[in-house]
Amino acid sequence: MLPSDPGVQYIPAADVEDWYLPDEHLQWLTRRTVGEALWPVAQGALRELGTMVPQVIEPLARTADRHPPVLHPYNGRGERIDEIEFHPAYGELESRVLGFGAVRAAYAPGWRGLPQRAPRSLVTAMLYLILESDQAITGCPIGMMDAAARCLERNDPALAARFVPGIIDDTGQHRTVAMFLTEKAGGSDVGANETVATPAGDGTWRLSGEKWFASCAHSDLILVLARPAGAPPGPRGLGLFLMPRHLEDGTRNSYVIYRLKEKFGTRAMASAEVGLRDAFAWQVGALERGLPQMMDMVNATRIGIATATAGAMRRSAFEALTHARGRSTFGRRLDLHPLMRDTLAELVVDSVAGLTAAMGVAELSDRADSGDHEAAAALRLLTPLFKMHGTERARVCATEAMEVRGGNGFVEDWPDARLLRDVYVHAIWEGSGNVIALDVQRAIEHGALPGYLGDTERRAEGVSTGGAVAPLGGVLLDALQRLEAQLDAVNGIDDADARQLPLRRIARRMAVLAIGARLAEQANQFAADTGSGRLGWIAARYLSRLGGEAALAEVADDASWLPYAEALLHGGQVPLTVATAAARRTASALGAPGALIPA
C-alpha cells in the first residue's frame, strides 16, 4: 500500500472471485429442478459462469454503462445513415453471453453435448448469474432475441425456419432482434396505436407510423405491432409484422431514428424514437392474431424479468453481505450487529424467494411446452404475478443494499448505483404494476383462477402433511381460503371502478402465496436432502409478510435465530428446530391452524 492510501484497509473490496459457490440456494434448486441426469452439465456451466461473470462480464457491463451509445443520423456528405455507435465493451459483452449459449441452449440440441434442447430451468439458472452483473444488455437485447425466437417458432414456422438459426447463433454471426410496440398514442394501451400496415400486393407489407420507445433500434430484425388498413380499432385490429433493418439488396429499410433517449437506467442499451416510412415487413402468423402472438413474446420477456429481478436481488444481497462481513463499526464486525443482521436477513429472504419464483415459472414453461395443461393453466397467472412481485421487491433490495454500503454505495465507483438505476425499468417493461393487476383480473375473468389455486393448494397440502415447516401448510391453506372469499366479494361489486381498487393489493397477496407455497415445499425437500432448516426459516419469515409488520415481527424479533445468523445469511447447516419454531410463530401470528400442530 502506498503512503498516499491511508485507511484503505477499512473499506471492504467487492467480491469478484466467484458468485456461484457462495449461492447455496442456486446450487441446490438447480440440481433439484433439472434432475441428476442433467446436473453434471448444469453444474459445469454454472461453475464457469460463477467466475466469468464477476471477472469478465462485470467490468464490461460497468464500462458499457459509462459510455452510452451515440446516434449518428448523417454521414459527412449529409446522407441519412442512422447508425448507432456503441462502445466496444457492448459488443464484447454481447458476444461473450451469446457465445456461452445463453440463447442457443434453449433452441437447438448439441449445447455442451446435450442430445436435446436445454430446459428453460437450466437456461434461467445461467441467466440469473449473468443478470447479477448485467441488467442492460443481457436483460434487454439478448432477452428479446430469446423471446423473439420463441414467438416465431410458436406462430410462424416459415419465418422461424428462415431466421431463428441466425437469432440463436453463438459463433458471432447472430442476428439481433427488437420489438416496437409503444407509440405516443398508446403505451400500455396498445389498442390506441396508430401505425398502419398496407399490403404491397406481393405478400409483403409496408409500415407507416411513429414508435415512441423503441429499444435496440439498431437490431437486424424488429417485431412491430401495426394496424392493417381497414382493420377495426382497438387491440383486436392489430397485426404482427417482422421488419428487417436491411433489405435483401443490402440497402436500408425505410425508417428513421430521430434520437436516442437519455434514460435514468440501462444506459448501455440504446432506446430510440423511430419513424416508419413505408418500411418493408413480413406478416407474422395469422393477421387477426397480432396481439396474442406478440403476447407470446411479452410473456417470455416477463419470465425473463422474473429472472432479471431475481439476479438483481441476489446481487444486492451479496454486495451487502460482503461489505458487512468485511467492515467493522463500533468495536465489532458490522454483520454481528443485530440490526444489521435483520437488514441482511430481509435481503436474503427476497433473494431466495426471487430465485424460487424465477425457476418456478421456468419449470412450468417447460412443462406447458410439453403439453401439460395444468402447468399452462398455472402459468397464465403466475407469469404476471411473479413479474410484478420481482420488480417491486428488487427496487427495495437495491435501495437497502446501497444503504448498507453507506456513502460508498451512492458513488459510481461501486455497483450499487448502477444496479438501483437499472432495476427500476423492470416495473415499466412489459406492463407496469397497475397493468399487471388488470391483466390478472382479466385472466381470472377468463377462467385462469383454478389453475393458480390448484397449483398453490397442491403444494400447500403437501407441506401440511409433515416435515420441518408443516405449520406453514395451514398458513397457506387458510390464506388461500381467504383469498377466494375476497375474490368472490370483489366479483360481486357492481361498480366497475370500485371493483378495480383492490386489484393490485390482491395481486401482491396472490404472488406471496404462490411463491411462499413453493418456498415451504422446497424447505421440506431441502431439510430432507441436507438436514438443514435454513430454507425453512427463510420460508417462514417470507410468509409472515402476509400479516404485515406485526406478523413479521413475530419471526424477526425472536432473538433465538441470531446464533445461527451466519448460516442463515450465507448458507450452511441450521438446526431443523429453528425452522419449525419460525413456522409455528408465523402460523400463530396469522391465526392459522398450523400453529396447533404438535411437536
N, C-alpha and C positions, 0 to 999 in steps of 0.2 A: 504494500500500500504506500502510495506516495505521501510525502508530508503535507501536500495540499488537500488530502482527502480525510480530514479528521472526522471521526464519528460515523464513518460509513458502515462500520460493523453493526451499528444499532438498527439498521434498516434491512429487513429480510429481503433477499433476492427472490424474484419469481421462480417457480419450479419449471424448468424447461428440459427436464431429463426424460420423463416417461409419464404419460397421462392415462395409460391403460392399467398398469399394475396396481395403482392405489384405488382403483374403482371396483370395489368388491361386488356391487350390485350389477354392474355391466357384465362382469365375468360370469357370475352365477346365472343371471337371467338369460344371457345369450345362449349359454350351454343348455339351459333348460328348454329354451324355445326352439332352437334349431335341431336339437337332438344329438345323440352321441355319434351318429354316422357322419354328420357334417361338422362336428365340433373341431376336429384337427385342422380343417381348412379355415374355419371361422377364427379359431384361436391364433393361427399363424398370421392371418390378415390383421387382426386386431392388435397383436403384438407389434407388428411392423408400424401400424398407424400410431401406436402409443408413443413411439419415438419420432416418427416422421412429422406428426402434427406440431408438437412444440418446437422441434428443431428446424423444420423446413417450412411448413405451411404458415406458422405464426409470424416469422419475420417477413414473409411475402405479403401476408394479409395486412400487417402494420404498414409496410411500405406502400402498398396499393391504396390504402385508406388515406395516407398523407399526400398522395399525388393523384387526385381525382382526374377522370377523363376530360378531354378538351375537344370541343366540336370545331371543325374547320369547314365552314359552309362553302367556301370558294377556294379555288387554287389561284396561283399567281396571275393567270390570264383572265380571271373573273368568271371562270366556268364553275357552275354549281357542282360540288362533289359530295357534300355532306358526309365527310369522313370523321369518325370519332377516333381520336388518338388516346391510347392507353399507355400507362407506364409499363415497362417490361415485366414488372412483378405481377401484373394482372394476368398476362398470358402464361407466365411461368406457373402461377398457382393453378390456373385452369387446366393446363396440361398435366400437372402433377396429379391432380384429383381425378381427372378423366383417365389418365394413364394407369392409375391404380385400379380402375374398373368400377368406379362409383356409379356409373350409369350402365355400362355394358353388362355387368354381372347379372342384372335382373332381367335381361332381354335376350341373351344368347348363351348357349351351352359352351363349355370349354374354359370358362374363367377359373384359373387355378386348378385345372384338371377336372372340374365338376362335369359330369355327363349331362346335366340338365341346368336350367337357369337357377341362379342362386335365389333362395327365398327372400321375400321382401323383408322379413325379420332380420336376416343377416345383413342386407344392404342398409337397413335402418341402423343397426349397431355400428356399422362402419361410418355412416354419415354423421351419427351422433358424435363420434370422436372428432371428425373433421370440423363439424359445426361448433365445437367448443372454441375453435380458433376463428373460423371464417364464416360469418353470417352473410356477408355481402355477395361474394362470388359463388360459393357453393350453395348458399341459400336461395339465390335468385336465378342467374343464368343457367347454372348446372341443374338446379331443381326444375327449371322449366324444360330443359332438354329431356329429363326423365319423364315428366308429366306429359309432354307432347308425344313422346314415343308411345306411351300408353294410350293416349287419346286416339292417335292414328290407328294403332293396332285394333282397338275396340270398335272403331267406326268407319274406317275406310281401308280395306285390305290392299287395294291397288296403290294408294298413296303410301301406305305403310311399307309395302314391298319396295317401293322406289326410294323412300327417304329414311326409314328407320335405321338401316345399316349405317348410314352416314352419321345420323344423330348419336348413335351409341358407340361410335368408333373410339378406340382407346390407343390408336397409333399416332395421333397428332393430326389426322386428316378429318376430324369431326366437323359436323355442321351444327352451328348454334341455332337455337330456336327462342322465339319470344311469343307473347300473346298481347294483342292490343284490344282492350275492352273499353276502358274509361274514356268518356268524352265530356265536354263541358256540360252537355245536357243531361248526362247520366253517368254517375259514379257507381254507387251501389244499385241504383235504379237503372239497370242496363236496358230495360224496356223502353226508356226515353231516348235511346241513342238514335242519331240521325245519319250515320254513314250509310250510303246506298250502294248496292251491288247491282250491276247491269249486265245481262247476258251478252256475250260477244258474238254469239251465233255459231261458235265452233266448239262449244262445250266448256269454254273458259269464261271468266267473269272479269269485269272492271270495277274497281272500288273507288269511291269518291267520298271524302269527308275528312273530319279532323279528329285526331286521337290526342287526348289531353295529357295522359300519363302513360307513356309508352316506354317501359323499361327494356333495356337491351335492344334499342332501336337499330343497332349495328348488325343484328343477327342475320344469318343466312336464310332462315325461314321464319315466317311470322303467322300465327293463327289469329284471324281477325273476325270479330262479330260485325256483321253488316246486314242491312235490311234489303232483301231483293226488291227490285222495282215492282210496285203493285202489291206487295205483301201487307198484311194487316198491321196496325200499330201494336205496341206492347211487346213483351218478351217472346210471345209465340210467333211473331213475324220475323224473327231474326234467323239468319243463316250463318253457317260457319265456313270460313274460307282460309286457304293456305296461300300466303303471298310470299314469293321469293324476293330476296334483295336484288339479285341479278337475273336477267332473262337468259334464255339458252344461248343467245348470241354473245353473251358477256356484257351487254350494256346494262345500265342501272334501270331498275324498275321506276315507275312514275310516282315517287313520293318524295317529300322534302322533310328535312329535320329542321325545325325552326330554332330550337335552342335546347340546352340541357338544363335540367332542374338543379338548383342549388339546394341540396337536401340537408336535413338535420342528421341523418344517419345513412348507412350503406353507401358512403361516398365513393367507394372504389368502383361502384357499378353505375353505368350511365342510364338515367331516366330522362326521356325527351318529350317534346311536343312535336307531333308529326302531322303533316297534311298529305292525304292520299289524292292523287291527281290522275284518275282513271288507271289505277295501278292494276297490273295483271295478277290474277289469282285463280286457283283451282277451287272448286266446290268440295267440301269435306262431307262425306256421307250423305244422308237424306237432308234435303234443303229445309224441310219443315222442322227438323230436329236440331237446329243450330245451337240453341241454348242448352238443351240436355246434353249434347255432345261436348260443348265447352265445359259443362259441369263435371264431366269425366276428368278433364284436366284440372279444374278448380279443386275437386275433391282429392285428387292426387297431391296437389300442392298444399292442401290443408293438412294431409297426413305428413307432408314434408315440414310444415310449420310446427306440428306437434313434435317432430324430431328436432327441429332447429331450436325451439324453446327449451326442450329437454337438455340439449347440448349447452345452451347458454346458461341454464340453471346450474348444471354441473360445473361449468367454468366459474360461475360466481361463487359457488360453494368451495371449490378447490382453491381459488385465489384467496378467499377469506381464511380457509383452514391453514393454508401455507403461511400466510402472513401472521396469523395469531399464534401459530406454533413457534415461529422464529422471533417474535417480538416480546420484549419484557417491559412491563409497566408496573409501577407501584410495588416493586420488590419481588414480583414473580412473573412467570411466563403469562402472556396475555390470554392464552386459551385455558388457563387454570382458573380465571375469574368466573364465578357462576353466571353473571350477567352475559359475559361473552359466550360462555358455553351455551346458554339459552339461545342467543342470537345465531350461533353456528348451527345449533340443532334445527332451527326453523329452515335454514338454508339447505341442510342435508335432507330434511323431510321433503321439501319441494323438489330437490334434485332427484331423489329416488322415485318419488311419485311421477315426475315428468318422464323418466325413462320407462317406468311401468306403463304409462299411458301410450307413449310412442310405440313401444314394442307390442302393446295390445292391439292397436289398430293395424299395425303392420301384419301381425299374425292373422287377424280377421280378414285382411285384404287377400292374403294368400289363400285362405280357405274359401272365401267368396269367389275368387277367380277359378277355383277348382270345382265350383258348382254347389257349395254348401249354402243352402238358402237361409239357414238360421244365422250364419255368420254375416251374410249380406244384409239381413234384416237388422241385426245389431249395429252394423257399420253405418247404416243410414243416419242414426242419431249420434253414435259415438264419435264419428269423424268431426262434425261441427262442435260438439261439446268439448272434446279434448283439445281442439284447436283454440277455442275461446279460453279454456282454463289455462293452457300453457302460456298464451300471450299475456294474460293478466298476471300470473304468478312470476313470469320471467322478468317483468318490469320491477316488481317488488324485490326480487332477489338481486338484480343488478344494482339497485339503489342501496340495499343493505350491505352488499359486498363492498361497494365504494365507501360506505360509512365505516366499515371495519378497517379498511386500509387508511382511513383518515384523509388528511390533506393530500398525501401522495395519490390517493385514488382519484382525486379531482384533476390530476395533472396528466397530460397526454403521454408522458414517458411510460406510464403504466397502462395496462389493458382495460381498466375499469370504465374509463370514459367512452372508449370506442364500443365496448360491449353494451353499455347503457344506451348509447345513441342507436345502435343497430337493432336492439331487440324491440324498440318501440314500433318499428314498421310492421311487425307481425300482427299487431292488433288492427291494422288497416288493410293489409294484403288479404285478399280472398274473403272479405267480409268483416266489418267491424263488429264489436260485441253486440250492438243492437241488431245488426243484420243477421248475425248468427242466431240470436234469440228468436227472431222472426222465422228464420229457416227451421229452427227446432219446432216452433208452433205449427208451421206448415207441414212438416214431416209427421207430426203427431196427428194432425187432421187427416193426413193421407194414410194412416194406419201403421206408422212406424213404431208406436209405443210398445206393442207386445214383444218386438224383437229386443228392445232395450231392457224391458222388465225381465224377459226370460233369461237373457244373458247374465244380468246382475243378480237375480234371485237364485239362479243355479249356483253361482259362486258363493253367495251368502249362505245358502243351505249347506253347502259342503263345509264351510268354515264352522258352522254351528254344531256339526256332528262330533267335533273333538279337536284336540290339538292345543298348542300353546295359547292361541288367541281365540279360542272358541267363543268367549263372550262377545266378540265383535260380530259374530253371526247374528245374534239377537239385535245388536245395534243396527245392522244393515237391513234386516227384515222389517224391523219396526219403522225405520226411516222410509223404506220403500212403501209401506202401507200408508204412511202419512203423505208421501209424495202423490200416490194415486188419488187419495182423498182431495188433496189440494188441486190437482189437475181436473178432477171432476167438478170441484167448486168453480174453478176458473171457466171451465167449459160451459157452466150453467149461467154465466153472466151474460145478459142480453146486450149490454152496451159494449160495442166493439172496442172503444177507446179504453174503457175500464178493464176489459179483458186483456189488453196489451200490457198494462202497467207492471204486473208482477213477473213478466216473462223472463227477464234477464236474471232475476234472483232465482227463479225456478231452474233455469238452465245451469246456473252455477251449482246449485244443490245436486242436480242430476249428474253433473260431471264429478263432483266429490264422491257421490255414492258409487258411481261406476268404477272410478279409479280406486277408491277405498276397498271395494269388493275384491278387486284384483290384488291389491297390496295384502289384504288379510289372507286371501287364498295362497299367495306366494309366501307369506310369512310362515304358514304351517308347513309348506313344502320345504322352505329354507331350513326351518328348525329340524325337520326330518332328515334332510341331507347333511346338515353341518352340526346339529346340536346347539346352535346359537339362536338366541332370542332377539338379535339386533333388528331384523326386519319386522318382527312382531311389535317391538316398541315403537318403531317408526310408523307402522300401520295404525297403532292405537293413537299416537299423537296426531297423525293426519286426520283420522276420522273424528277426533274430538272437536275439530273445527265445525262440525255440523251444529254444535251447540254454542258457537260464538266464543268470546273471550273467557266467559265463566267456565265452560266445559274444558277448554284448552288448559286453563289454569289447574284443573284437577290433575292433569298428567304432568304438565310442565313445571308446576310449583312443588311437586313431590320430590324432595331432595334425594330420595333413595336412588335416583338414576345417576347422580353425579359421580359416584365412584367408578362407574362404567362408561363415563363420557368419552374417554379416549377411543374405545372400541365402537361405541355408538356413532361417533362422528367420523372416524377414519376407516372403520371396518375391523372386524375381529370377533373374538368369542365373547358373547354376552349370555349370562345365565337365563334359561328359559323362564325362570320365576320373575325376572324383570319384565319380560314381555307380558306374561299373564297378569301381573299386578297392574300394568298400564292398561291392558284390555279391560280389566274389571273396573278400573277408575273411569275409563271412557264410558263404559256401559252404565255405570252408576250416575255419572254426570248427565247423561242423556235420558235417564229413566227407562232404559231398555231392559228387556227380560234377561239379557246376557249377564247382568250384574249378579244374578242369583245362582249362576252355575257354581256348584261346589268345587272345591279343590280336588 
